Amino acid sequence: MSKSDEHSLAEFISPTFGRLSLDGMFSKIVEYIEEGAGHTFHLIIGTDSFLNSETLFVTAVIIHKVGSGGRYFYKKAHRKKMENLRQRIFYEATMSVEFASVIMEKLNENGLQKLPVEIHLDVGMNGDTRDIIKEVVGIVTGSGYAAVTKPDSFGASKVADRHSK
């Protein structure tokens, strides 16, 4: 199986439910939203990476019940070593946007197209990523999603980061 096939078929891991397929994860998201009828929910997608002998990318999917916590799922993908930070950040953003489009299709099929979807980016005004914020945010907003940067991008900088080391 090639790396790209592995990525598309990747299992998600949930601290609450263990290993799940994409459909299994999506069912748990829908179930959580239905259990919390009357609450406001946001779907958050963020990707972070860790550089070693190869590059490990972790994409986190968080269903945030505003004011009451949430649940999250993540998947890992191994790629060739990408030492260039700019290239890695753009790849993270692209992975998040591509995955958001898969999720949006499923949301639309299930009558949840109004659920706000945010892409959390591992870029901020401090540090090495400040020079590429506008470009990376442009990729996300140009794809129709809300872009969130540090210090508010916990989907990438906290949740995905926790599982990327």
Contact map, one row per residue, 1 for C-alpha under 8 A:
111011000000000000000000000000000000000000000000000000000000000000000000000000000000000000000000000000000000000000000000000000000000000000000000000000000000000000000
111111000000000000000000000000000000000000000000000000000000000000000000000000000000000000000000000000000000000000000000000000000000000000000000000000000000000000000
111111100000000000000000000000000000000000000000000000000000000000000000000011100000000000000000000000000000000000000000000000000000000000000000000000000000000000000
011111110000000000000000000000000000000000000000000000000000000000000000000000000000000000000000000000000000000000000000000000000000000000000000000000000000000000000
111111111000000000000000000000000000000000000000000000000000000000000000000000000000000000000000000000000000000000000000000000000000000000000000000000000000000000000
111111111100000000000000000000000000000000000000000000000000000000000000000010000000000000000000000000000000000000000000000000000000000000000000000000000000000000000
001111111100000000000000000000000000000000000000000000000000000000000000000010000000000000000000000000000000000000000000000000000000000000000000000000000000000000000
000111111100000000000000000000000000000000000000000000000000000000000000000000000000000000000000000000000000000000000000000000000000000000000000000000000000000000000
000011111110000000001100000000000000000000000000000000000000000000000000000000000000000000000000000000000000000000000000000000000000000000000000000000000000000000000
000001111111000000001100000000000000000000000000000000000000000000000000001110000000000000000000000000000000000000000000000000000000000000000000000000000000000000000
000000001111100000111100000000000000000000000000000000000000000000000000001000000000000000000000000000000000000000000000000000000000000000000000000000000000000000000
000000000111110000111100100000000000000000000000000000000000000000000000111000000000000000000000000000000000000000000000000000000000000000000000000000000000000000000
000000000011111011110000000000000000000000000000000000000000000000000000111000000000000000000000000000000000000000000000000000000000000000000000000000000000000000000
000000000001111111110000000000000000000000000000000000000000000000000001110000000000000000000000000000000000000000000000000000000000000000000000000000000000000000000
000000000000111111000000000000000000000000000000000000000000000000000001100000000000000000000000000000000000000000000000000000000000000000000000000000000000000000000
000000000000011111000000000000000000000000000000000000000000000000000010000000000000000000000000000000000000000000000000000000000000000000000000000000000000000000000
000000000000111111110000000000000000000000000000000000000000000000000000000000000000000000000000000000000000000000000000000000000000000000000000000000000000000000000
000000000000111111110000000000000000000000000000000000000000000000000000000000000000000000000000000000000000000000000000000000000000000000000000000000000000000000000
000000000011110011111000000000000000000000000000000000000000000000000000000000000000000000000000000000000000000000000000000000000000000000000000000000000000000000000
000000000011110011111111100000000000000000000000000000000000000000000000000000000000000000000000000000000000000000000000000000000000000000000000000000000000000000000
000000001111000000111111100000000000000000000000000000000000000000000000000000000000000000000000000000000000000000000000000000000000000000000000000000000000000000000
000000001111000000011111110000000000000000000000000000000000000000000000000000000000000000000000000000000000000000000000000000000000000000000000000000000000000000000
000000000000000000011111111000000000000000000000000000000000000000000000000000000000000000000000000000000000000000000000000000000000000000000000000000000000000000000
000000000000000000011111111100000000000000000000000000000000000000000000000000000000000000000000000000000000000000000000000000000000000000000000000000000000000000000
000000000001000000011111111110000000000000000000000000000000000000000000100000000000000000000000000000000000000000000000000000000000000000000000000000000000000000000
000000000000000000000111111111000000000000000000000000000000000000000000000000000000000000000000000000000100000000000000000000000000000000000000000000000000000000000
000000000000000000000011111111100000000000000000000000000000000000000000000000000000000000000000000000000000000000000000000000000000000000000000000000000000000000000
000000000000000000000001111111110000000000000000000000000000000000000000000000000000000000000000000000000000000000000000000000000000000000000000000000000000000000000
000000000000000000000000111111111000000000000000000000000000001000000000000000000000000000000000000000000000000000000000000000000000000000000000000000000000000000000
000000000000000000000000011111111100000000000000000000000000000000000000000000000000000000000000000000000000000000000000000000000000000000000000000000000000000000000
000000000000000000000000001111111110000000000000000000000000000000000000000000000000000000000000000000000000000000000000000000000000000000000000000000000000000000000
000000000000000000000000000111111111000000000000000000000000000000000000000000000000000000000000000000000000000000000000000000000000000000000000000000000000000000000
000000000000000000000000000011111111100010000000000000000000000000000000000000000000000000000000000000000000000000000000000000000000000000000000000000000000000000000
000000000000000000000000000001111111100000000000000000000000000000000000000000000000000000000000000000000000000000000000000000000000000000000000000000000000000000000
000000000000000000000000000000111111100000000000000000000000000000000000000000000000000000000000000000000000000000000000000000000000000000000000000000000000000000000
000000000000000000000000000000011111111000000000000000000000000010000000000000000000000000000000000000000000000000000000000000000000000000000000000000000000000000000
000000000000000000000000000000001111111000000000000000000000000000000000000000000000000000000000000000000000000000000000000000000000000000000000000000000000000000000
000000000000000000000000000000000001111100000000000000000000000000000000000000000000000000000000000000000000000000000000000000000000000000000000000000000000000000000
000000000000000000000000000000000001111110000000000000000000000011000000000000000000000000000000000000000000000000000000000000000000000000000000000000000000000000000
000000000000000000000000000000000000011111000000000000000000000011000000000000000000000000000000000000000000000000000000000000000000000000000000000000000000000000000
000000000000000000000000000000001000001111100000000000000000001111000000000000000000000000000000000000000000000000110000000000000000000000000000000000000000000000000
000000000000000000000000000000000000000111110000000000000000001111000000000000000000000000000000000000000000000000111100000000000000000000000000000000000000000000000
000000000000000000000000000000000000000011111000000000000000111100000000000000000000000000000000000000000000000000111100000000000000000000000000000000000000000000000
000000000000000000000000000000000000000001111100000000000001111100000000000000000000000000000000000000000000000000001111000000000000000000000000000000000010000000000
000000000000000000000000000000000000000000111110000000000011110000000000000000000000000000000001001100000000000000001111000000000000000000000000000000000011000000000
000000000000000000000000000000000000000000011111000000000011100000000000000000000000000000011001000000000000000000000011110000000000000000000000000000001011000100000
000000000000000000000000000000000000000000001111100000001111000000000000000000000000000000011011000000000000000000000001110000000000000000000000000000000011000110000
000000000000000000000000000000000000000000000111110000001110000000000000000000000000000000010000000000000000000000000000010000000000000000000000000000000001100110010
000000000000000000000000000000000000000000000011111000111100000000000000000000000000000100010000000000000000000000000000000000000000000000000000000000000000000010010
000000000000000000000000000000000000000000000001111100111000000000000000000000000000000000000000000000000000000000000000000000000000000000000000000000000000000000011
000000000000000000000000000000000000000000000000111111110000000000000000000000001110000000000000000000000000000000000000000000000000000000000000000000000000000000000
000000000000000000000000000000000000000000000000011111110000000000000000000000001000000000000000000000000000000000000000000000000000000000000000000000000000000000000
000000000000000000000000000000000000000000000000001111100000000000000000000000001000000000000000000000000000000000000000000000000000000000000000000000000000000000000
000000000000000000000000000000000000000000000000001111110000000000000000000001111100000000000000000000000000000000000000000000000000000000000000000000000000000000000
000000000000000000000000000000000000000000000000111111111000000000000000000001111100000000000000000000000000000000000000000000000000000000000000000000000000000000000
000000000000000000000000000000000000000000000000111101111100000000000000000111100000000000000000000000000000000000000000000000000000000000000000000000000000000000010
000000000000000000000000000000000000000000000011110000111110000000000000000111100000000000010000000000000000000000000000000000000000000000000000000000000000000000010
000000000000000000000000000000000000000000000011100000011111000000000000011110000000000000000000000000000000000000000000000000000000000000000000000000000000000110110
000000000000000000000000000000000000000000001111000000001111100000000000011100000000000000000011000000000000000000000000000000000000000000000000000000000001000100000
000000000000000000000000000000000000000000011110000000000111110000000001111000000000000000000000000000000000000000000000000000000000000000000000000000000011001100000
000000000000000000000000000000000000000000111100000000000011111000000001110000000000000000000000000000000000000000000000000000000000000000000000000000000010000000000
000000000000000000000000000000000000000000111000000000000001111100000111100000000000000000000000000000000000000000000000000000000000000000000000000000000010000000000
000000000000000000000000000010000000000011110000000000000000111110000111000000000000000000000000000000000000000000000000000000000000000000000000000000000000000000000
000000000000000000000000000000000000000011110000000000000000011111011110000000000000000000000000000000000000000000000000000000000000000000000000000000000000000000000
000000000000000000000000000000000001001111000000000000000000001111111100000000000000000000000000000000000000000000000000000000000000000000000000000000000000000000000
000000000000000000000000000000000000001111000000000000000000000111111100000000000000000000000000000000000000000000000000000000000000000000000000000000000000000000000
000000000000000000000000000000000000000000000000000000000000000011111000000000000000000000000000000000000000000000000000000000000000000000000000000000000000000000000
000000000000000000000000000000000000000000000000000000000000000111111100000000000000000000000000000000000000000000000000000000000000000000000000000000000000000000000
000000000000000000000000000000000000000000000000000000000000000111111110000000000000000000000000000000000000000000000000000000000000000000000000000000000000000000000
000000000000000000000000000000000000000000000000000000000000011111011111000000000000000000000000000000000000000000000000000000000000000000000000000000000000000000000
000000000000000100000000000000000000000000000000000000000000011100001111100000000000000000000000000000000000000000000000000000000000000000000000000000000000000000000
000000000000011000000000000000000000000000000000000000000001111000000111110000000000000000000000000000000000000000000000000000000000000000000000000000000000000000000
000000000001111000000000100000000000000000000000000000000001110000000011111000000000000000000000000000000000000000000000000000000000000000000000000000000000000000000
000000000001110000000000000000000000000000000000000000000111100000000001111100000000000000000000000000000000000000000000000000000000000000000000000000000000000100000
000000000111100000000000000000000000000000000000000000000111000000000000111110000000000000000000000000000000000000000000000000000000000000000000000000000000000000000
000000000100000000000000000000000000000000000000000000011110000000000000011111000000000000000000000000000000000000000000000000000000000000000000000000000000000000010
001001100100000000000000000000000000000000000000000000011100000000000000001111100000000000000000000000000000000000000000000000000000000000000000000000000000000000000
001000000000000000000000000000000000000000000000000001111000000000000000000111110000000000000000000000000000000000000000000000000000000000000000000000000000000000000
001000000000000000000000000000000000000000000000000001111000000000000000000011111100000000000000000000000000000000000000000000000000000000000000000000000000000000000
000000000000000000000000000000000000000000000000000001100000000000000000000001111100000000000000000000000000000000000000000000000000000000000000000000000000000000000
000000000000000000000000000000000000000000000000001111100000000000000000000000111110000000000000000000000000000000000000000000000000000000000000000000000000000000000
000000000000000000000000000000000000000000000000001001100000000000000000000000111111101100000000000000000000000000000000000000000000000000000000000000000000000000000
000000000000000000000000000000000000000000000000001000000000000000000000000000001111100100000000000000000000000000000000000000000000000000000000000000000000000000000
000000000000000000000000000000000000000000000000000000000000000000000000000000000111111100000000000000000000000000000000000000000000000000000000000000000000000000000
000000000000000000000000000000000000000000000000000000000000000000000000000000000111111110000000000000000000000000000000000000000000000000000000000000000000000000000
000000000000000000000000000000000000000000000000000000000000000000000000000000000001111111000000000000000000000000000000000000001001000000000000000000000000000000000
000000000000000000000000000000000000000000000000000000000000000000000000000000000101111111100000000000000000000000000000000000000000000000000000000000000000000000000
000000000000000000000000000000000000000000000000100000000000000000000000000000000111111111110000000000000000000000000000000000000000000000000000000000000000000000000
000000000000000000000000000000000000000000000000000000000000000000000000000000000000111111111000000000000000000000000000011000000000000100000000000000000000000000000
000000000000000000000000000000000000000000000000000000000000000000000000000000000000011111111100000000000000000000000000000000000000000100000000000000000000000000000
000000000000000000000000000000000000000000000000000000000000000000000000000000000000001111111110000000000000000000000000000000000000000000000000000000000000000000000
000000000000000000000000000000000000000000000111100000001000000000000000000000000000000111111111000000000000000000000000100000000000000000000000000000000000000000000
000000000000000000000000000000000000000000000110000000000000000000000000000000000000000011111111100000000000000000000000100000000000000100110000000000000000000000000
000000000000000000000000000000000000000000000000000000000000000000000000000000000000000001111111110000000000000000000000000000000000000000100000000000000000000000000
000000000000000000000000000000000000000000000010000000000010000000000000000000000000000000111111111000000000000000000000000000000000000000000000000000000000000000000
000000000000000000000000000000000000000000001110000000000010000000000000000000000000000000011111111100000000000000000010000000000000000000000000000000000000000000000
000000000000000000000000000000000000000000000000000000000000000000000000000000000000000000001111111110000000000000000010000000000000000000010010100000000000000000000
000000000000000000000000000000000000000000000000000000000000000000000000000000000000000000000111111111000000000000000000000000000000000000000000000000000000000000000
000000000000000000000000000000000000000000001000000000000000000000000000000000000000000000000011111111100000000000000000000000000000000000000000000000000000000000000
000000000000000000000000000000000000000000001000000000000000000000000000000000000000000000000001111111110000000000001010000000000000000000000000000000000000000000000
000000000000000000000000000000000000000000000000000000000000000000000000000000000000000000000000111111111000000000000000000000000000000000000000000000000000000000000
000000000000000000000000000000000000000000000000000000000000000000000000000000000000000000000000011111111100000000000000000000000000000000000000000000000000000000000
000000000000000000000000000000000000000000000000000000000000000000000000000000000000000000000000001111111110000000000000000000000000000000000000000000000000000000000
000000000000000000000000000000000000000000000000000000000000000000000000000000000000000000000000000111111111000010000000000000000000000000000000000000000000000000000
000000000000000000000000000000000000000000000000000000000000000000000000000000000000000000000000000011111111100000000000000000000000000000000000000000000000000000000
000000000000000000000000010000000000000000000000000000000000000000000000000000000000000000000000000001111111110000000000000000000000000000000000000000000000000000000
000000000000000000000000000000000000000000000000000000000000000000000000000000000000000000000000000000111111111110100000000000000000000000000000000000000000000000000
000000000000000000000000000000000000000000000000000000000000000000000000000000000000000000000000000000011111111110000000000000000000000000000000000000000000000000000
000000000000000000000000000000000000000000000000000000000000000000000000000000000000000000000000000000001111111100000000000000000000000000000000000000000000000000000
000000000000000000000000000000000000000000000000000000000000000000000000000000000000000000000000000000000111111110000000000000000000000000000000000000000000000000000
000000000000000000000000000000000000000000000000000000000000000000000000000000000000000000000000000000000011111110000000000000000000000000000000000000000000000000000
000000000000000000000000000000000000000000000000000000000000000000000000000000000000000000000000000000000011111111100000000000000000000000000000000000000000000000000
000000000000000000000000000000000000000000000000000000000000000000000000000000000000000000000000000000010011011111100000000000000000000000000000000000000000000000000
000000000000000000000000000000000000000000000000000000000000000000000000000000000000000000000000000000000000000111110000000000000000000000000000000000000000000000000
000000000000000000000000000000000000000011100000000000000000000000000000000000000000000000000000000000000010000111111000000000000000000000000000000000000000000000000
000000000000000000000000000000000000000011100000000000000000000000000000000000000000000000000000000000000000000001111100000000000000000000000000000000000000000000000
000000000000000000000000000000000000000001111000000000000000000000000000000000000000000000000000000100000000000000111110000000000000000000000000110000000000000000000
000000000000000000000000000000000000000001111000000000000000000000000000000000000000000000000000000000000000000000011111000000000000000000000000111100000000000000000
000000000000000000000000000000000000000000011100000000000000000000000000000000000000000000000001100100000000000000001111100000000000000000010000111100000010000000000
000000000000000000000000000000000000000000011110000000000000000000000000000000000000000000000000000000000000000000000111110000000000000000000000001110011111000000000
000000000000000000000000000000000000000000000110000000000000000000000000000000000000000000011000000000000000000000000011111000000000000010000000001111001011100000000
000000000000000000000000000000000000000000000111000000000000000000000000000000000000000010000000000000000000000000000001111100000000000000000000000011001001100000000
000000000000000000000000000000000000000000000000000000000000000000000000000000000000000010000000000000000000000000000000111110001101100000000000000011000000000000000
000000000000000000000000000000000000000000000000000000000000000000000000000000000000000000000000000000000000000000000000011111101100100000000000000011100000000000000
000000000000000000000000000000000000000000000000000000000000000000000000000000000000000000000000000000000000000000000000001111101100100000000000000001000000000000000
000000000000000000000000000000000000000000000000000000000000000000000000000000000000000000000000000000000000000000000000000111111100000000000000000000000000000000000
000000000000000000000000000000000000000000000000000000000000000000000000000000000000000000000000000000000000000000000000000111111100000000000000000000000000000000000
000000000000000000000000000000000000000000000000000000000000000000000000000000000000000000000000000000000000000000000000000001111110000000000000000000000000000000000
000000000000000000000000000000000000000000000000000000000000000000000000000000000000010000000000000000000000000000000000001111111111100000000000000000000000000000000
000000000000000000000000000000000000000000000000000000000000000000000000000000000000000000000000000000000000000000000000001111111111100000000000000000000000000000000
000000000000000000000000000000000000000000000000000000000000000000000000000000000000000000000000000000000000000000000000000000011111110000000000000000000000000000000
000000000000000000000000000000000000000000000000000000000000000000000000000000000000010000000000000000000000000000000000001000001111111100000000000000000000000000000
000000000000000000000000000000000000000000000000000000000000000000000000000000000000000000000000000000000000000000000000001110001111111110000000000000000000000000000
000000000000000000000000000000000000000000000000000000000000000000000000000000000000000000000000000000000000000000000000000000000011111111000000000000000000000000000
000000000000000000000000000000000000000000000000000000000000000000000000000000000000000000000000000000000000000000000000000000000001111111100000000000000000000000000
000000000000000000000000000000000000000000000000000000000000000000000000000000000000000011001000000000000000000000000000000000000001111111110000000000000000000000000
000000000000000000000000000000000000000000000000000000000000000000000000000000000000000000000000000000000000000000000000100000000000111111111000001100000000000000000
000000000000000000000000000000000000000000000000000000000000000000000000000000000000000000000000000000000000000000000000000000000000011111111100000000000000000000000
000000000000000000000000000000000000000000000000000000000000000000000000000000000000000000001100000000000000000000000000000000000000001111111110000000000000000000000
000000000000000000000000000000000000000000000000000000000000000000000000000000000000000000001000100000000000000000000010000000000000000111111111111000000000000000000
000000000000000000000000000000000000000000000000000000000000000000000000000000000000000000000000000000000000000000000000000000000000000011111111111000000000000000000
000000000000000000000000000000000000000000000000000000000000000000000000000000000000000000000000000000000000000000000000000000000000000001111111100000000000000000000
000000000000000000000000000000000000000000000000000000000000000000000000000000000000000000000000100000000000000000000000000000000000000000111111100000000000000000000
000000000000000000000000000000000000000000000000000000000000000000000000000000000000000000000000000000000000000000000000000000000000000000011111110000000000000000000
000000000000000000000000000000000000000000000000000000000000000000000000000000000000000000000000100000000000000000001110000000000000000000011111111000000000000000000
000000000000000000000000000000000000000000000000000000000000000000000000000000000000000000000000000000000000000000001110000000000000000000011001111100000000000000000
000000000000000000000000000000000000000000000000000000000000000000000000000000000000000000000000000000000000000000000111100000000000000010011000111110000000000000000
000000000000000000000000000000000000000000000000000000000000000000000000000000000000000000000000000000000000000000000111100000000000000010000000011111011000000000000
000000000000000000000000000000000000000000000000000000000000000000000000000000000000000000000000000000000000000000000001111100000000000000000000001111111000000000000
000000000000000000000000000000000000000000000000000000000000000000000000000000000000000000000000000000000000000000000000111110000000000000000000000111111100100000000
000000000000000000000000000000000000000000000000000000000000000000000000000000000000000000000000000000000000000000000000000100000000000000000000000011111100000000000
000000000000000000000000000000000000000000000000000000000000000000000000000000000000000000000000000000000000000000000001000000000000000000000000000111111100000000000
000000000000000000000000000000000000000000000100000000000000000000000000000000000000000000000000000000000000000000000001110000000000000000000000000111111111110000000
000000000000000000000000000000000000000000000000000000000000000000000000000000000000000000000000000000000000000000000001000000000000000000000000000001111111111000000
000000000000000000000000000000000000000000011110000000000001110000000000000000000000000000000000000000000000000000000011100000000000000000000000000000001111111100000
000000000000000000000000000000000000000000001111000000000011000000000000000000000000000000000000000000000000000000000001110000000000000000000000000000001111111110000
000000000000000000000000000000000000000000000001000000000000000000000000000000000000000000000000000000000000000000000000110000000000000000000000000001001111111110000
000000000000000000000000000000000000000000000000000000000000000000000000000000000000000000000000000000000000000000000000000000000000000000000000000000001111111111000
000000000000000000000000000000000000000000000000000000000001000000000000000000000000000000000000000000000000000000000000000000000000000000000000000000000111111111100
000000000000000000000000000000000000000000000111000000000111000000000000010000000000000000000000000000000000000000000000000000000000000000000000000000000011111111110
000000000000000000000000000000000000000000000011100000000100000000000000000000000000000000000000000000000000000000000000000000000000000000000000000000000001111111111
000000000000000000000000000000000000000000000000000000000000000000000000000000000000000000000000000000000000000000000000000000000000000000000000000000000000011111111
000000000000000000000000000000000000000000000000000000000100000000000000000000000000000000000000000000000000000000000000000000000000000000000000000000000000001111111
000000000000000000000000000000000000000000000001110000011100000000000000000100000000000000000000000000000000000000000000000000000000000000000000000000000000000111111
000000000000000000000000000000000000000000000000010000000000000000000000000000000000000000000000000000000000000000000000000000000000000000000000000000000000000011111
